[in-house]
Amino acid sequence: MTVELAVAIALFVGLVAYAVFGGADFGSGFYDLTAGGAARGAQLRTEIDHSIGPVWEANHVWLIYVLVMWWTGFPTAFAAAMSTLILPLLSALLGIVLRGAGFAFRKYSPTLSQARVYGALFAGSSLIAPFFLGTAAGAIASGRVPADGQGDRWSSWLNPTSLLAGMITVACCAFLAGTFLTADATRAGHGPLAAQLRRRTLLVGAVTGVLVLGSLVPITRDARTLAQGLTGRAAPLIITSILGGMAALVLLLTRRPAAARVSAVIAVASVVIGWGAAQYPWMLVDEITIADAAGAPATLRALLLVAALAGVIVIPPLVYLFRLTQTEQWTRD
Amino acid sequence: MVVHDALSFIAAGDPAGLLPARQQMAFTLGWHIILASFGVAFPAMILVAHWRGLMRNDATALVLAQRWAKVSAVLFAIGAVSGTVLSFEMGLLWPGLMGTFGDVLGLPFALEGLSFFVEAIFLGIYLYGWGRMPPRRHLLMVVPMAVAGVVGTFCVISVNAWMNTPAGFRIVGGEVTDVDPWAAMFNPIAGWQFAHMWLAAYMLVGFTIAGVYAVGMLRGRRDAHHRLGFLIPFSFASVAAVIQPVVGHLLGGGLGDRQPAKLAAFELATTTESPSPLRIGGVLVDGEVRGALDIPVLGSLIAQNSFTAPVRGLDTIPLRDQPPVNITHWAFQTMIGIGTLLALAVVVYWALRWWRRRDLLEHTWFLRFCAVSGPLAVVAVESGWIATEVGRQPWVVYGIMRTSEAAGDYPGLWWLLATTVVVYTGLTVGAVFVLRSMSRRWRQGQQDLPSPYGPGSRLPGEGSGREAQ
């Protein structure tokens, strides 16, 4: 394996982690938004607080990791994507800012009316951020980001692939979050809440499935290179994703949310990895390959060291944090 | 003066995105640096309070640690998102810089990403670990946070230092070659510049938190809680404030060789004089200094460590390579003035306390001074950043790449700046409201501050009181 491919994989691992864990945090905004009035939604909103509170900042750092690995390892491709996709990326950024601030402010706001405002901000922007990040991914995957960065600032992300990718991203986030929240509520012994979340997650899962399958034809027409990869090299991953999604639905139906969570993660992770595999060897599809976009060799080697350090320094405490949140002491109110 | 500075801001042929991009970067960085300082310095203060609470069985200290942890939850959350804004802006506003030098300057950013990871993970464990972990292990969780803050500061500052003293690459035929990211990271002034900002963070946070408790004491709340809440951050700030002038002086050493235009602007040196005076205040109008107070020889002594060595004058530097002089000069001297004042104040406080057994906390005027010391430290940090950043202009990578070459060519960036100002103003107001309400509820005797929408809020005797406010 070449060193540039190794760095690209290290970058992509971060992207998958962000999609899965950051995505699940974003997706909880959907349930928060649809939880109903202050009294009816109180228990669900508390559950969401409890579920994502300890982890959302750590999960958010995957995005920073992806950005710095990208601009350090593949600077010209990064600059090109940033220049062309400034509008969706700024919109995603606004969502990210308002989500984080809204979440933190709501938790400590003194009155219900203030909590309502911050809550709406948190929940709404939780859906805005993944949508626009999805459109940016769709723009790259459909070959709309030229290597010189002079792509059209509107049509690059206002096109079938981008918009569908944005909607699929939001749906996947909501589906992931639903399985996570159902599992958390079940473990905490909040029976009625778990049942309510289970119903909603099943609905979201069904909608997600329809959306993904329904997008296949338009995306195939719109993004030829990507479609070739999806039906060729990446086909096993796409099949894995479909099976994982179906398994998650079945497990939810049979009231095994903890296992459903794993299936949902597999489903989402394989669709993201499938995207990466489908567009290999391109960094910006049809424009510049991973090898051509790579920065200085000494820097790439240093980045591999950083990735290895991340494995040693970051992953163990992250696992520790995740394990803590699943323990009995952390589950109780 | 106006003409001169305006000219250095906008030169003919600059891309449309340059000026708004610079203002955008300055605004978001200036906002974030305050929160970043809390991320760097606050964990150490929480650690001391928590440690004291556990080891000495000091309930007052433990309450402080618990409350500071909750405050840090709010501050770190908005710090995390405003830091993300900067990550995006590196690419969105400066594609020319990142596209050309991304692989030269990126390594410390990648390592900073790891520090941020560690900080965020242990923050989550620490914040939610109260009452859920063995107390001593819980206390230990602050240590990685504090260490990661230090490492992260070094990494980020090293990139800024690299922009001042570029290293780790060569330019051959217009192409960047021989990239050595480690040499870029450990560039000549990375260490001193890190030390300078690290201490500044402790000053900013220490004086700000101490100021909060000083205000409490001014309002008559003179209990052990306020005393300790004042003394822990004030002690940190005191140590930092006393060391800072030394570190600042060492960082400035050699500036005349590294960046003569910046030094000339700092010192308002229009011509090369031997020995150079220390020029306090004053403005440059039509090439002439007006209203300055000159102290002979001191300029050479401070800037060059010599009785005779001159500060190179602006007249030796082409106009197109000069920074906006007045802004740089005033920002620099504001920083120096406030830093000196704060250092003197803490020396006076501790000297009187140790040798005369007099406690200035009994004196209203000293508490008033402490109340404004936090905002003063903020102004000093902002001024320092303005001095070094504006003083580096027109270069983004000193002597190598002009800021105009780094900017993108977007037409609508003023709209972005306007939106950002609105959003950040909202965030500031929101944070102030939430933090003030937290302190008010603590004073009313509430401890846990449950979410107002939670099921707990409908418990008898709780929900109604909060609704009434």
HADDOCK unambig.tbl for C-alpha pairs under 7 A between the chains (distance, minus, plus):
assign (segid A and resid 38 and name CA) (segid B and resid 453 and name CA) 6.31 0.50 0.50
assign (segid A and resid 42 and name CA) (segid B and resid 453 and name CA) 5.27 0.50 0.50
assign (segid A and resid 42 and name CA) (segid B and resid 454 and name CA) 4.96 0.50 0.50
assign (segid A and resid 42 and name CA) (segid B and resid 455 and name CA) 5.83 0.50 0.50
assign (segid A and resid 43 and name CA) (segid B and resid 454 and name CA) 6.10 0.50 0.50
assign (segid A and resid 43 and name CA) (segid B and resid 455 and name CA) 5.80 0.50 0.50
assign (segid A and resid 46 and name CA) (segid B and resid 454 and name CA) 5.39 0.50 0.50
assign (segid A and resid 54 and name CA) (segid B and resid 124 and name CA) 4.27 0.50 0.50
assign (segid A and resid 54 and name CA) (segid B and resid 125 and name CA) 6.59 0.50 0.50
assign (segid A and resid 54 and name CA) (segid B and resid 128 and name CA) 6.27 0.50 0.50
assign (segid A and resid 55 and name CA) (segid B and resid 124 and name CA) 6.01 0.50 0.50
assign (segid A and resid 57 and name CA) (segid B and resid 120 and name CA) 5.56 0.50 0.50
assign (segid A and resid 58 and name CA) (segid B and resid 117 and name CA) 5.87 0.50 0.50
assign (segid A and resid 58 and name CA) (segid B and resid 120 and name CA) 4.78 0.50 0.50
assign (segid A and resid 58 and name CA) (segid B and resid 121 and name CA) 5.10 0.50 0.50
assign (segid A and resid 61 and name CA) (segid B and resid 116 and name CA) 6.97 0.50 0.50
assign (segid A and resid 61 and name CA) (segid B and resid 117 and name CA) 5.80 0.50 0.50
assign (segid A and resid 64 and name CA) (segid B and resid 84 and name CA) 6.87 0.50 0.50
assign (segid A and resid 64 and name CA) (segid B and resid 113 and name CA) 6.27 0.50 0.50
assign (segid A and resid 65 and name CA) (segid B and resid 110 and name CA) 6.73 0.50 0.50
assign (segid A and resid 65 and name CA) (segid B and resid 113 and name CA) 5.58 0.50 0.50
assign (segid A and resid 68 and name CA) (segid B and resid 106 and name CA) 6.66 0.50 0.50
assign (segid A and resid 68 and name CA) (segid B and resid 109 and name CA) 6.20 0.50 0.50
assign (segid A and resid 68 and name CA) (segid B and resid 110 and name CA) 5.38 0.50 0.50
assign (segid A and resid 69 and name CA) (segid B and resid 110 and name CA) 6.31 0.50 0.50
assign (segid A and resid 71 and name CA) (segid B and resid 98 and name CA) 6.76 0.50 0.50
assign (segid A and resid 71 and name CA) (segid B and resid 102 and name CA) 5.44 0.50 0.50
assign (segid A and resid 71 and name CA) (segid B and resid 106 and name CA) 6.86 0.50 0.50
assign (segid A and resid 72 and name CA) (segid B and resid 102 and name CA) 4.86 0.50 0.50
assign (segid A and resid 72 and name CA) (segid B and resid 103 and name CA) 4.31 0.50 0.50
assign (segid A and resid 72 and name CA) (segid B and resid 106 and name CA) 4.48 0.50 0.50
assign (segid A and resid 72 and name CA) (segid B and resid 107 and name CA) 6.61 0.50 0.50
assign (segid A and resid 73 and name CA) (segid B and resid 103 and name CA) 5.97 0.50 0.50
assign (segid A and resid 75 and name CA) (segid B and resid 98 and name CA) 6.06 0.50 0.50
assign (segid A and resid 75 and name CA) (segid B and resid 99 and name CA) 4.70 0.50 0.50
assign (segid A and resid 75 and name CA) (segid B and resid 100 and name CA) 6.99 0.50 0.50
assign (segid A and resid 75 and name CA) (segid B and resid 102 and name CA) 4.97 0.50 0.50
assign (segid A and resid 75 and name CA) (segid B and resid 103 and name CA) 6.24 0.50 0.50
assign (segid A and resid 76 and name CA) (segid B and resid 99 and name CA) 4.35 0.50 0.50
assign (segid A and resid 79 and name CA) (segid B and resid 91 and name CA) 5.76 0.50 0.50
assign (segid A and resid 79 and name CA) (segid B and resid 95 and name CA) 4.82 0.50 0.50
assign (segid A and resid 79 and name CA) (segid B and resid 98 and name CA) 6.25 0.50 0.50
assign (segid A and resid 79 and name CA) (segid B and resid 99 and name CA) 5.09 0.50 0.50
assign (segid A and resid 82 and name CA) (segid B and resid 91 and name CA) 5.69 0.50 0.50
assign (segid A and resid 82 and name CA) (segid B and resid 92 and name CA) 5.26 0.50 0.50
assign (segid A and resid 83 and name CA) (segid B and resid 92 and name CA) 6.00 0.50 0.50
assign (segid A and resid 83 and name CA) (segid B and resid 95 and name CA) 6.77 0.50 0.50
assign (segid A and resid 86 and name CA) (segid B and resid 92 and name CA) 6.23 0.50 0.50
assign (segid A and resid 93 and name CA) (segid B and resid 85 and name CA) 6.70 0.50 0.50
assign (segid A and resid 96 and name CA) (segid B and resid 81 and name CA) 6.77 0.50 0.50
assign (segid A and resid 97 and name CA) (segid B and resid 81 and name CA) 5.06 0.50 0.50
assign (segid A and resid 97 and name CA) (segid B and resid 82 and name CA) 6.90 0.50 0.50
assign (segid A and resid 100 and name CA) (segid B and resid 77 and name CA) 6.12 0.50 0.50
assign (segid A and resid 100 and name CA) (segid B and resid 78 and name CA) 6.59 0.50 0.50
assign (segid A and resid 100 and name CA) (segid B and resid 81 and name CA) 6.39 0.50 0.50
assign (segid A and resid 101 and name CA) (segid B and resid 77 and name CA) 6.36 0.50 0.50
assign (segid A and resid 101 and name CA) (segid B and resid 78 and name CA) 5.40 0.50 0.50
assign (segid A and resid 104 and name CA) (segid B and resid 74 and name CA) 5.51 0.50 0.50
assign (segid A and resid 104 and name CA) (segid B and resid 77 and name CA) 6.31 0.50 0.50
assign (segid A and resid 105 and name CA) (segid B and resid 74 and name CA) 6.79 0.50 0.50
assign (segid A and resid 105 and name CA) (segid B and resid 434 and name CA) 6.42 0.50 0.50
assign (segid A and resid 107 and name CA) (segid B and resid 451 and name CA) 5.27 0.50 0.50
assign (segid A and resid 108 and name CA) (segid B and resid 434 and name CA) 6.44 0.50 0.50
assign (segid A and resid 108 and name CA) (segid B and resid 449 and name CA) 6.73 0.50 0.50
assign (segid A and resid 108 and name CA) (segid B and resid 451 and name CA) 6.17 0.50 0.50
assign (segid A and resid 109 and name CA) (segid B and resid 434 and name CA) 5.61 0.50 0.50
assign (segid A and resid 110 and name CA) (segid B and resid 437 and name CA) 6.10 0.50 0.50
assign (segid A and resid 110 and name CA) (segid B and resid 452 and name CA) 6.59 0.50 0.50
assign (segid A and resid 110 and name CA) (segid B and resid 466 and name CA) 6.71 0.50 0.50
assign (segid A and resid 111 and name CA) (segid B and resid 452 and name CA) 5.93 0.50 0.50
assign (segid A and resid 111 and name CA) (segid B and resid 466 and name CA) 5.92 0.50 0.50
assign (segid A and resid 111 and name CA) (segid B and resid 467 and name CA) 5.78 0.50 0.50
assign (segid A and resid 112 and name CA) (segid B and resid 452 and name CA) 5.33 0.50 0.50
assign (segid A and resid 112 and name CA) (segid B and resid 453 and name CA) 6.02 0.50 0.50
assign (segid A and resid 112 and name CA) (segid B and resid 467 and name CA) 6.73 0.50 0.50
assign (segid A and resid 115 and name CA) (segid B and resid 452 and name CA) 6.85 0.50 0.50
assign (segid A and resid 295 and name CA) (segid B and resid 103 and name CA) 5.57 0.50 0.50
assign (segid A and resid 296 and name CA) (segid B and resid 103 and name CA) 6.22 0.50 0.50
assign (segid A and resid 296 and name CA) (segid B and resid 179 and name CA) 6.10 0.50 0.50
assign (segid A and resid 298 and name CA) (segid B and resid 179 and name CA) 6.61 0.50 0.50
assign (segid A and resid 298 and name CA) (segid B and resid 180 and name CA) 6.08 0.50 0.50
assign (segid A and resid 298 and name CA) (segid B and resid 181 and name CA) 6.94 0.50 0.50
assign (segid A and resid 299 and name CA) (segid B and resid 103 and name CA) 6.01 0.50 0.50
assign (segid A and resid 299 and name CA) (segid B and resid 180 and name CA) 6.87 0.50 0.50
assign (segid A and resid 299 and name CA) (segid B and resid 181 and name CA) 5.66 0.50 0.50
assign (segid A and resid 303 and name CA) (segid B and resid 107 and name CA) 6.90 0.50 0.50
assign (segid A and resid 306 and name CA) (segid B and resid 110 and name CA) 6.93 0.50 0.50
assign (segid A and resid 306 and name CA) (segid B and resid 111 and name CA) 6.54 0.50 0.50
assign (segid A and resid 310 and name CA) (segid B and resid 114 and name CA) 6.39 0.50 0.50
assign (segid A and resid 314 and name CA) (segid B and resid 114 and name CA) 6.93 0.50 0.50
assign (segid A and resid 314 and name CA) (segid B and resid 117 and name CA) 6.57 0.50 0.50
assign (segid A and resid 314 and name CA) (segid B and resid 118 and name CA) 6.17 0.50 0.50
assign (segid A and resid 317 and name CA) (segid B and resid 121 and name CA) 6.91 0.50 0.50
assign (segid A and resid 318 and name CA) (segid B and resid 121 and name CA) 6.21 0.50 0.50
assign (segid A and resid 321 and name CA) (segid B and resid 121 and name CA) 6.82 0.50 0.50
assign (segid A and resid 321 and name CA) (segid B and resid 125 and name CA) 6.15 0.50 0.50
assign (segid A and resid 329 and name CA) (segid B and resid 132 and name CA) 5.60 0.50 0.50
assign (segid A and resid 330 and name CA) (segid B and resid 132 and name CA) 6.37 0.50 0.50
